[in-house]
Amino acid sequence: MRNTVRRRLKAICAEALPDVRTGADVVIRALPAAASADFATLRAEVVRCLERKAAA
């Protein structure tokens, strides 16, 4: 399960990377609830957080 979450987050971050401002440091921390979340839910949360903190 850990590797599944890791792969999903890696794919989501690769897709969202162009929208992150240059020089921004981003740390993604997967909590236990991420194991039961589907891809769309994880994507929505990551995008929402990036828009708030690191968007270009």
C-alpha positions as CSV (number, residue, x, y, z in Angstrom):
1,M,0.0,0.0,0.0
2,R,2.8,2.4,0.8
3,N,4.3,2.0,-2.6
4,T,0.9,2.5,-4.3
5,V,0.5,5.8,-2.4
6,R,4.1,6.8,-3.3
7,R,3.5,6.0,-7.0
8,R,0.3,8.0,-7.1
9,L,1.8,11.0,-5.4
10,K,4.8,10.9,-7.7
11,A,2.5,10.9,-10.7
12,I,0.4,13.7,-9.3
13,C,3.5,15.8,-8.5
14,A,4.9,15.3,-12.0
15,E,1.7,16.6,-13.5
16,A,1.5,19.6,-11.1
17,L,5.2,20.6,-11.3
18,P,4.8,23.1,-14.1
19,D,2.4,25.1,-11.9
20,V,4.8,25.4,-9.0
21,R,6.8,28.6,-8.9
22,T,10.5,28.4,-9.5
23,G,12.6,28.0,-6.4
24,A,9.7,26.8,-4.2
25,D,10.4,24.0,-1.9
26,V,7.6,21.5,-1.6
27,V,7.3,18.6,0.9
28,I,4.6,16.1,0.5
29,R,3.7,14.1,3.6
30,A,1.3,11.2,3.2
31,L,-0.7,10.5,6.3
32,P,-2.3,7.1,6.9
33,A,-5.6,8.2,5.4
34,A,-3.9,8.5,2.0
35,A,-3.8,4.7,1.9
36,S,-7.6,4.5,1.5
37,A,-8.0,7.6,-0.7
38,D,-8.5,7.1,-4.5
39,F,-6.3,8.8,-7.1
40,A,-8.8,11.7,-7.7
41,T,-9.0,12.5,-4.0
42,L,-5.2,12.6,-3.6
43,R,-4.9,14.7,-6.7
44,A,-7.5,17.2,-5.6
45,E,-5.8,17.6,-2.2
46,V,-2.3,18.0,-3.6
47,V,-3.4,20.5,-6.2
48,R,-5.4,22.5,-3.6
49,C,-2.4,22.7,-1.3
50,L,0.0,23.7,-4.1
51,E,-2.4,26.4,-5.3
52,R,-2.5,27.9,-1.8
53,K,1.3,27.8,-1.1
54,A,3.5,27.3,-4.2
55,A,1.6,28.3,-7.3
56,A,3.4,30.4,-9.8
